[in-house]
Amino acid sequence: MKDAGRQVPNRMLWSMFLCLTRARIAMSYPPWGSVANPIERESISPATAPLKLIHDDLHDENIMLGGLSHSDLEHRLAPILKPLDFGKAAQNPGADIDSAVKRNIQDIGKIMTTLVMRVYAPWAEQDVVVNVRDAQGLAVPLKVYTHPRLDEVSHISTDLKDLIFRCQSVDAQERPSLEELLQLCGNAVNNSVAQDYRGIPGYSSFWETDEAIRDLEQRVLLDADTVPATGRRRSLPGPQPATVSPNT
Ligand SMILES: *[C@@H]1O[C@H](CO)[C@@H](O)[C@H](O)[C@H]1NC(C)=O
């Protein structure tokens, strides 16, 4: 892939984190849109009990990239991520509500890890003990089930890494709530600027500018190389490319 050596910038990661959080909010609090009442932004309805819906098969091949929208604050710097393939999705009747939501939050952490590590699923997760900071900023050990080398990644901010780790906490009670994810990711998307990433050793905050991010998206997403489909996909006759005659 072109630019295969480039890391995914923090500001793009925050935007994708927020988008995945909204997708999970939609599973817990379906917006029930209609033609007369179109869906705008998935939000938490405090007065409604969340559904116990889990996807149960979320990985990088089950996410499609939607469009970029330069006029939308939440998708200025990163495309919409659309989870698909709900074949295993279930209302988890045995589970309590909290564990269904916490399970979905663990999935968010796993996808974020895939994006940070730029690894293609399936990758082996392991229990590892990492330090995350508590509300007072003190380092506390946390047992997480994640990529064994996520902790070595140096180009992402501590805030971002801590939140990704917490989503993958082995103890589900230590995972953040949807409310907290919405608050932290929304705040980062609304307010973070390239200069916030100046202090990261060995990393240039130039990669966090709008210009650098747009350039990366152009090269990696919009001008992407195409590869033949592999895996267990059904082979349906697809549309054939139009034959272009040199005379027309
Ligand atoms: C981010 O900005 C939007 C639009 O102004 C606002 O609705 C949202 O509440 C903000 N999010 C946070 C976490 O501040």
PDBQT file of the ligand as one rigid body, heavy atoms in Angstrom, charges set to zero:
ROOT
HETATM    1  C1  LIG A 301     -18.905  18.820  20.466  1.00  0.00    +0.000 C 
HETATM    2  O1  LIG A 301     -19.515  19.838  19.697  1.00  0.00    +0.000 OA
HETATM    3  C2  LIG A 301     -20.862  19.560  19.322  1.00  0.00    +0.000 C 
HETATM    4  C3  LIG A 301     -21.307  20.649  18.361  1.00  0.00    +0.000 C 
HETATM    5  O2  LIG A 301     -21.065  21.907  18.878  1.00  0.00    +0.000 OA
HETATM    6  C4  LIG A 301     -21.710  19.478  20.584  1.00  0.00    +0.000 C 
HETATM    7  O3  LIG A 301     -23.048  19.166  20.253  1.00  0.00    +0.000 OA
HETATM    8  C5  LIG A 301     -21.151  18.399  21.488  1.00  0.00    +0.000 C 
HETATM    9  O4  LIG A 301     -21.867  18.367  22.698  1.00  0.00    +0.000 OA
HETATM   10  C6  LIG A 301     -19.679  18.649  21.779  1.00  0.00    +0.000 C 
HETATM   11  N1  LIG A 301     -19.159  17.496  22.532  1.00  0.00    +0.000 N 
HETATM   12  C7  LIG A 301     -18.506  17.624  23.666  1.00  0.00    +0.000 C 
HETATM   13  C8  LIG A 301     -18.141  16.380  24.354  1.00  0.00    +0.000 C 
HETATM   14  O5  LIG A 301     -18.215  18.707  24.140  1.00  0.00    +0.000 OA
ENDROOT
TORSDOF 0
